[in-house]
Amino acid sequence: MDPAIIMTTITIAALVMSIVIHEVAHGFMANFLGDPTARLSGRLTINPISHIDIVGSIIVPALLYISHAGLLFGWAKPVPYNPYNLKNQRWGEALVAAAGPGTNIIIALIFSVVIRMNGSLGGTPAFVEILGYIVYINILLACFNMIPIPPLDGSKILAAVLPYRLEMKYRELTALVEQNGIMATFVFIFFFVYILQQPFSALVSAVYTLFVGTSL
């Protein structure tokens, strides 16, 4: 089989599983903080079928790959939770939001350690390349989701640290974006790919080099 096809398949599989684990982490944090919604909805599972979003998990990654946009990302169906059930009303939503990117960073760190230990493990270059993709994808997902634009995780973290009046205004903006659904999503993707891609890619590359010790 063509090595390029193999690497593409591995990359997409790593992306999907990293997205799924990201979402499951949200659900586990919400459950830990007192809200069982995700658990009762059967979303605390790493089975991709339970989390696939047609647009974010299939259409967007496929379009980015086909168009050679230079960036591959996506998202799953958000794990449901009820913020009013959370024990910590002040920081609960922010903690649930941070669990996803935080888990991606932990995954990236674990595989970075394996890469750095490769000399003693005797791994092949192909093995290291696969691990590198996993590290890169998880750093990318963490950084992407920390952008403070609704409905990304960073928006909920930002809302928690804003002064009360600004927080209310920001939540109004978040509600407006969520009401416009798919349209708002595609506007953001256009803005991101054509305006933010270069500085964002530089950030991801810098974090990757810090973790792995070599550049992309």
Secondary structure, DSSP 4 states (H G I P E B T S, - for coil): --HHHHHHHHHHHHHHHHHHHHHHHHHHHHHHTT--HHHHTT-SS--GGGT--IIIIIIHHHHHHHTT-S------PPPP--GGG-S-TTTHHHHHHHHHHHHHHHHHHHHHHHHHTHHHHT--HHHHHHHHHHHHHHHHHHHHHTSSSTTSHHHHHHHHHS-HHHHHHHHHHHHHHHHTHHHHHHHHHHHIIIIIHHHHHHHHHHHHHHHHSS--
